[in-house]
Amino acid sequence: MKNNKTNVMRVLEQHKIDYNAYSYGDSVTAASGTEVADLLGKDPLNVFKTLVTVGRSGQHYVFVVPCCFELDLKKAAEAVGEKNIEMIKSKELLPLTGYIHGGCSPIGMKKFFPTVVDISARDIPKILFSGGHIGIQVELAPFDLEKVIPVKYADIVE
C-alpha cells in the first residue's frame, strides 16, 4: 500500500512516523466509518472521522472523533472557546481543506486549523483515520499524530 502514497503518507514519512496504510472499497464511493471498520476488520472505536466546522467567529476547526459517535457541537464549541460552531457545508470542504467528503484527513490540509481529538484516543494504542483519499486509511499511535500537527484532546462526543 505504501507504493501508492498520499500526501498524508508523505507527511508522516517526512516526520519519520511509523504507520500502517490500508485500502478498502473502490476509491470512489465514500463509506461510513463503521463500514470502514467492518471492511478492515477493525474495532469502530479505533476508527476516527475528521470533521470540519466553523465557529461564530469565522474561525475553522477540525475535530477527530470515533466513527461510531457523533460530534457534540456544544462540547466542541466549548473545547475551542467559541459560543457555538456548526459543520461546514460539503461543497466548502474541498476549497477549504483540499480534501473531499470521505477522504478528509487531519494531516495535510491546505492550511492548518486548530484540531481537537476526542479524549478516548489517548487510551487507544493505535487509531485509524483517512489517509487523504476515499478508500485509504492510515493507522498510527495518537502520540505520533501530535508529532505532525498540534492537537488538543477533549471530550467532544455525544
C-alpha positions, 0 to 999 in steps of 0.5 A: 500500500505504501507504493501508492502514497498520499500526501498524508503518507508523505507527511508522516514519512517526512516526520519519520512516523511509523504507520500502517496504510490500508485500502478498502472499497473502490476509491470512489464511493465514500463509506461510513466509518463503521463500514470502514471498520467492518471492511478492515476488520477493525474495532469502530472505536479505533476508527476516527472521522475528521470533521470540519466546522466553523465557529461564530467567529469565522474561525475553522476547526477540525475535530477527530472523533470515533466513527461510531459517535457523533460530534457534540457541537456544544462540547466542541464549541466549548473545547475551542472557546467559541459560543457555538460552531456548526459543520461546514457545508460539503461543497466548502470542504474541498476549497477549504481543506483540499480534501473531499467528503470521505477522504478528509484527513487531519494531516495535510490540509491546505492550511492548518486549523486548530484540531481537537481529538476526542479524549478516548484516543489517548487510551487507544494504542493505535487509531485509524483515520483517512489517509487523504483519499476515499478508500485509504486509511492510515493507522498510527499511535495518537502520540505520533499524530501530535508529532505532525500537527498540534492537537488538543484532546477533549471530550467532544462526543455525544 
